[in-house]
């Protein structure tokens, strides 16, 4: 007594062979990719490894500072005459102090666009050039001149 016809046996074998073959191919590609990465890491000099680690740390810091950066941006918007005209040029995190330095453009009371700057520290203050023009340049040099991490807000 025959349980399967020849056609049914081929169909069953194909139904099993295709997923198994797919799994083997994907597994082989993943293994090859992992081996390639390990070989690339092994060829790196200690300086390149340190630079890569520093870059990853900077990315983590920038990601952690993003909520504070957005809060600073909202604080700036609250003090502008025309918040809808706000255009962020750059936001830079100074890791040593946690300060975020902003450069932006916004419309002034006469309809022209001004370039503005602000210094924001999440727990203590927001200082804008328009509010304190006399001492702002010194504060900017003191707090924002260090090499910082650009934030993507």
LINCORCOR-V161713 format. One record per residue. RES is the residue in one letter. SS is DSSP state (~ for helix, > for strand, _ for the rest). PHI is phi in whole degrees, 0 to 359 (999 if undefined). PSI is psi as a letter, one per 20 degrees, with the letter a starting at -180 (none if undefined). Layout:
res/ss/phi/psi
RES/SS/PHI/PSI
RES/SS/PHI/PSI
This chain:
res/ss/phi/psi
X/_/999/p
X/_/266/p
X/_/274/h
X/_/236/q
X/_/278/r
X/~/299/h
X/~/295/g
X/~/293/h
X/~/295/g
X/~/297/g
X/~/297/g
X/~/293/g
X/~/296/g
X/~/294/g
X/~/296/h
X/~/273/g
X/~/292/h
X/~/295/g
X/~/297/h
X/~/296/g
X/~/297/g
X/~/298/g
X/~/298/g
X/~/296/g
X/~/294/g
X/~/297/g
X/~/299/g
X/~/295/g
X/~/295/g
X/~/295/g
X/~/295/g
X/~/296/g
X/~/296/g
X/~/296/g
X/~/296/g
X/~/297/g
X/~/296/g
X/~/298/g
X/~/296/h
X/~/295/g
X/~/296/h
X/~/293/h
X/~/279/i
X/_/289/q
X/_/281/r
X/~/302/h
X/~/294/h
X/~/293/h
X/~/296/g
X/~/296/g
X/~/296/g
X/~/296/g
X/~/294/g
X/~/295/h
X/~/294/g
X/~/295/h
X/~/295/g
X/~/295/h
X/~/297/g
X/~/295/g
X/~/296/g
X/~/297/g
X/~/294/h
X/~/291/h
X/~/274/i
X/~/302/g
X/~/299/g
X/~/294/h
X/~/297/g
X/~/291/h
X/~/295/g
X/~/297/h
X/~/297/g
X/~/296/h
X/~/295/h
X/~/295/g
X/~/302/h
X/~/294/h
X/~/259/i
X/_/275/q
X/_/290/h
X/_/231/n
X/~/299/h
X/~/292/i
X/~/271/i
X/_/298/p
X/>/228/o
X/>/284/p
X/>/269/g
X/>/201/q
X/>/228/p
X/>/234/p
X/>/269/p
X/>/261/o
X/_/299/h
X/_/297/h
X/_/246/i
X/_/80/j
X/>/285/q
X/>/242/p
X/>/252/p
X/>/245/q
X/>/236/p
X/>/209/r
X/>/238/q
X/>/205/q
X/>/284/p
X/_/268/a
X/_/293/i
X/_/263/j
X/_/96/i
X/_/274/r
X/>/266/p
X/>/252/q
X/>/267/p
X/>/239/r
X/>/216/q
X/>/212/q
X/>/242/p
X/>/233/p
X/>/241/p
X/_/308/h
X/_/261/i
X/_/232/g
X/>/202/r
X/>/229/p
X/>/240/p
X/>/245/q
X/_/301/h
X/_/294/h
X/_/276/h
X/_/228/m
X/~/294/h
X/~/293/g
X/~/262/j
X/~/294/g
X/~/300/g
X/~/294/g
X/~/296/g
X/~/299/g
X/~/297/g
X/~/288/h
X/~/258/h
X/~/241/j
X/_/278/i
X/_/296/q
X/_/297/p
X/_/238/a
X/>/250/p
X/>/291/p
X/_/259/q
X/_/257/n
X/_/261/none
